[in-house]
Amino acid sequence: MRKTEPLLALHPGVRFLFAHPAHLIALGFGAGLSHVAPGTVGTLWAWLAYLALQQWLSPLHIGLLILAGTPVGWWACTTTARNLRIADPGCVVWDEVLAFWLVLWLAMPMGFWGQLTAFALFRFFDAAKPGPVGWADEHFKGLGWRGGWGILFDDFVAAFCTLLVIALWRFF
C-alpha cells in the first residue's frame, strides 16, 4: 500500500470488517486483516476454500459461484474502497479470491506441486503487474463503480496470464 493511505486502511480491524456486509466480502472474510502481505494471505485463503468447496460442489457449481461472486465482489470492492476512501486498498482481497478460484477451476485437476506453481505464478503476476496486468491496473482507477471493477479486473488479467503460462507448460 501507498504511504499516503490513512491508518484505517493500513490496518482495518474486526469492527470495520463487520460494519458492513460489503467489508466482510471484500476483506475475504477476514483474510484481508493480515498486517503482512494481505494479498498473499487472501490467495492462500482462496486456495484452501477452493479445496474445501470442491468436496461439496461440482465444477459447474463452482463456476456459477465464481460467476455470481463477480458482480457481488464488484459491489463489495466498490463499497469498501469508497468507505476507506482509497481507490484500491491492500486489505481488499476478494479480487485475489475470485481470480485464484478461476485459475484453480480452469486448471484442475492438479496435484499439490501444480497448485503451488499456480499459486506462485498468480502471486507473481498480481504483485509485479507485468505487461497486460499493469495496463489493467492503470486504466481502471477511482472510487466509483469503474474503480471497483478495476480492483477485480487486474486480478482477472493476472489469472489469465497464469492460465496462459500453465497451458504453455502443459503443451511443451
Sequence and secondary structure as in RCSB ss.txt:
>XXXX:A:sequence
MRKTEPLLALHPGVRFLFAHPAHLIALGFGAGLSHVAPGTVGTLWAWLAYLALQQWLSPLHIGLLILAGTPVGWW
ACTTTARNLRIADPGCVVWDEVLAFWLVLWLAMPMGFWGQLTAFALFRFFDAAKPGPVGWADEHFKGLGWRGGWG
ILFDDFVAAFCTLLVIALWRFF
>XXXX:A:secstr
  TTS HHHHS  HHHHHHSHHHHHHTGGGGGG SS HHHHHHHHHHHHHHHHHHHS HHHHHHHHHHHHHHHHH
HHHHHHHHHT SS TT  HHHHHHHHHHHHHH S  HHHHHHHHHHHHHHHHH  HHHHHHHHHS SSSHHHHHH
HHHHHHHHHHHHHHHHHHHHH 
